């Protein structure tokens, strides 16, 4: 039996006011980006072995419209959930994003 893959999310994130402040599109996109971390290939080998950055583009967004994708990425960057490591844009080069935890300051401001 093949082992299931999963996305690890901390309870502090799931129940945070910062996560609740995100649009539904941004929440979905964040999960998709997090799912790219340590993803396994068909042979069980880990494809993305680094936590430094995750390559992701509009084509990876599972049917999201381009304007919605762009708004969601902008929102995640502005609210401190992801950071842009490499904007990509050159042919055949996806943007690189880092998972950051700057969103924690939003919870501190609301307390």
C-alpha positions in Angstrom: 0.0 0.0 0.0 1.4 3.4 -1.0 1.9 6.0 1.8 -0.3 9.1 1.6 1.2 12.5 1.3 -0.1 15.4 3.3 0.4 19.1 4.0 1.6 19.9 7.5 -0.2 22.9 9.0 0.3 24.1 12.5 -2.7 24.7 14.8 -1.4 28.3 15.4 -1.9 28.9 11.7 -5.2 27.1 11.2 -6.9 29.0 14.0 -5.1 32.4 13.5 -6.9 35.6 12.7 -4.3 36.2 10.1 -5.4 33.1 8.1 -9.0 34.1 8.6 -8.2 37.5 7.1 -7.1 35.9 3.8 -9.5 35.6 0.8 -10.6 32.1 0.0 -8.4 32.2 -3.2 -5.4 33.1 -1.1 -6.1 30.3 1.4 -6.3 27.8 -1.4 -3.2 29.0 -3.1 -1.3 28.9 0.2 -2.2 25.3 0.6 -1.2 24.5 -2.9 2.2 26.2 -2.4 2.7 24.4 0.9 1.8 21.1 -0.8 4.8 21.6 -3.2 7.2 21.2 -0.3 8.8 17.8 -0.2 6.6 16.4 -2.8 7.3 12.9 -3.8 7.7 11.6 -7.4 6.2 8.4 -8.8 9.2 6.4 -7.5 8.8 7.7 -4.0 11.8 10.1 -4.2 11.5 13.6 -2.9 11.5 16.1 -5.8 11.7 19.4 -3.9 14.2 18.7 -1.1 14.6 22.3 0.0 12.7 24.5 2.4 14.5 27.5 1.0 12.1 28.1 -1.9 9.2 26.5 -3.8 8.8 26.9 -7.6 5.2 27.7 -8.4 3.3 29.4 -11.3 -0.1 30.2 -12.6 -0.2 26.8 -14.4 0.1 25.0 -11.0 -2.9 26.7 -9.5 -5.5 24.0 -10.4 -7.8 26.0 -12.7 -7.8 29.4 -10.9 -8.2 32.3 -13.3 -5.1 34.4 -13.9 -6.5 37.6 -12.3 -7.5 35.6 -9.2 -4.1 33.9 -9.0 -2.3 37.3 -9.3 -4.5 38.8 -6.5 -4.0 35.8 -4.3 -0.2 35.8 -4.7 -0.1 39.6 -4.0 -2.2 39.2 -0.9 0.0 36.3 0.4 3.1 38.4 -0.1 1.6 41.6 1.4 0.3 39.8 4.5 3.6 37.9 5.1 2.7 34.3 4.3 5.1 33.9 1.4 8.2 35.8 0.1 9.3 36.2 -3.5 12.7 34.7 -3.9 12.8 34.8 -7.7 10.0 36.5 -9.7 10.5 34.1 -12.7 8.9 35.5 -15.8 11.6 34.3 -18.2 10.3 31.6 -20.6 10.1 28.2 -18.8 11.0 29.6 -15.4 8.6 29.5 -12.6 8.6 32.0 -9.8 10.2 30.9 -6.5 8.5 31.6 -3.2 9.6 31.0 0.4 7.2 30.1 3.2 7.7 32.9 5.8 5.9 33.5 9.1 5.6 37.2 9.1 1.9 36.8 9.4 2.4 36.1 13.1 2.7 39.9 13.7 -0.9 40.3 12.5 -2.1 38.2 15.4 0.0 40.2 17.9 -1.5 43.4 16.7 -5.1 42.1 17.2 -4.5 40.8 20.7 
